[in-house]
Amino acid sequence: MAGKNIIIQDPNAPASSETMRSIVSLSSRGWVSLRRFALIVGVTMQTIHTWRKAGRFEAIKVGERYRVYTAEVQRFLKEGNRK
């Protein structure tokens, strides 16, 4: 994805409005992959899989892969990693 910025943020820090706008611009499809979500929140894929299984964020399964809606990414960044 040339030309797009990836923002890595402390998941416990409140998300700035600039971060929120950047997250929205990450995907015109309305969702991001789990890998992209991990990069955004600054954690490993193992942590993302653990959090998904624990229900700390909502993900949908598309074929064999999980996706996270952009709105869920925004909620997660705004509220931190608590659900």
N, C-alpha and C positions, 0 to 999 in steps of 0.2 A: 504494500500500500504506500506507494511513493507520495510524498508531499503531505502526509498526515502526521501530526505530532502525537506521541504517546506520553501521557502524563502519569508519572508514578507518584503516588501519594501515600502518606502514612494513613492507614485505615482508621486510626483513632483520632486523627485531626479533622476538624470540621472542613467540609469542602467549600472552596471559594466559588463565587459565581463564575469566575473565569474557568475554573476547573470544570464546573457543570456544563458550560457552553462547549468546552473542548471535548467532553465525553459525548455529547450529543453529536458532534461533528465526526466522531470516530466511525460511525456506521450509518450509512444512509438506509440500511435495511431495517433499522430499528432494533437490532440485537448485536451482541458481540459473542465471540467464542469464549470458552473457559480460559484458554491461553491468554487472550487479550484481556479478559477480566483480571487474571492473575497479574499481568503487567500493570494494569491500571491501579490496583490496590497494593501492589508491591509485595506479593507473597509468592510462594512456590506453587506449582501445580498440585503437589501432594496436599498442601493446605487447602487449596480450592476444592479438591475432591472430598476432603474431610468435612469442610464447611457445607458443601452441597448435601452430603449424606446426612449431616446433622440438621439440615433445614435452615441454615443461617442466611441463605439467600435463595430465591426461587430461580430455577432453571427449567427449560423445556427441552425435551429430547426430540431432535430432528434426525430421523434415520438412526445412525449409531452414535451421534454426537449430541452434546448438550449445548444450549445457547442461553444467554442471559439477555433479557430485554434491556434496552438502554434505560428505560425508566427504573428498572430494578438496580442497575449500576448507580444511577443518580441517588436513589433511596439509600443504598448501601453506603455510599460516600457521605451523604448528608447525616445519616444516623450513626455512622460508624459500623462496626461489624457486629452489632447486637441486634437480635430479632426475637 
